[in-house]
Structures are given as structure tokens and as C-alpha cells.
Amino acid sequence: SSGINAESGEFQTFQHYFKRINLSDTMAADFEWPWHYNFPPFFTIQPIAKTKEQQLSSWRNLICDYHSHNKLWELDRSLFENGSISRRLTPSGQRGVIQDLCDQGQGVLEGERCFVLWRSVAEWGSLLYSWVTDRGLTGTVLTLFELQSGDDTEGQPFHGMDVWLLQYVISLLGKEGKAELMMGENADFSDAGVKFY
């Protein structure tokens, strides 16, 4: 047989069921949900290793595509429930999906919060650093607020990025010797600055 075993609810490991959602198709006017989001077994973590691997890959793709489409930085956990089919990932299933997202470099945890990286940290760092160097701003102190919300960054992919995630990206640039994060007095980074080299 092929496809899905409806009685057992088991995913069969056919590549076409778990193909990468094409961003050029899904990023149209409204988000286009992949077919498996309306398939009940998608919300039960599968016990067979190969099937589970495919399933987790599909969850990663869905999460990244959805957050990129809606420009959301923090994980929207409502994705784990589909009311139209009365299905929800269990808490342990949710933790497994989040852990896999982070293990694959597409998420980062900060306490109870999970930030979604639809681009890798290295890609975000490269975009930010290119913007700085293209404008001749190396050696200049900029505030994180300017980078996140300033008029000069309007239209840039990183504009509006959650400030915690922004400082995380900058801290990795710091390890490469390209930036120095200057903390202010506020723990929320609202008065933090950065100098690029």
C-alpha cells in the first residue's frame, strides 16, 4: 500500500508527503497551510525513527515559513493546535518540536521564550553587518533601538527584530571581532548600544 495508513494513523515515509514547502508559493497574499496541517496524525509524534525525522522536519518547515510570512520573531505556540480538526500536540510533543527546532539551528531559547530563526544566526549577522558597512557606519556607536526601529533600517529584513534576538546576533558578531555590545543600565537592552568594526 502507499500513502497513509488511516486506521493506525501512522505516517508512511514517503518523501512527497514531507517535501519542503516552497517559500515562493507559501509567501503569497495569505499564508498557505501545508496539507499535513489538516491531517490528524501530524499532531501525534510518531514512534518510528525515520517517520519521526520526516515529521519533525515538516514541523520545522511549517514554523519557519509561518513566522517568516508573518514576520514573527517569537514562537507562536498556537501553531501546535488546529481547532478545525480538534488536534493539538501534547506538551511533550511541543517540547520535542521546539528542541528539534533549536538543535537544527532554527530556534534559540531564552528562558521560556523560543525565537524562530527562519534565517540562520550567521545569515542575520551577515545582513546586519553588510548594512552597517555599506553605509560606512563602522566605528560608529548605534543603539539597538536605532537598528531595530529606526527610520534608516525601514525595509531591512532585520527591522523590527525582537531586541533580545538582535543582541544575540550582535553578540555572535562580537565573537568574530566585528562588533562590541555596550550594555546600558536596563536589562531589556532598551538603552544598549553597539559599535561595529
Salt bridges, closest charged atoms under 4 A:
ASP65 OD1 - ARG20 NH1 2.90
GLU74 OE1 - ARG113 NE 3.22
ASP100 OD2 - ARG60 NH1 2.62
GLU110 OE1 - ARG113 NH1 3.61
GLU154 OE1 - HIS159 NE2 3.40
ASP162 OD2 - ARG113 NH2 2.95
GLU176 OE1 - LYS178 NZ 3.41
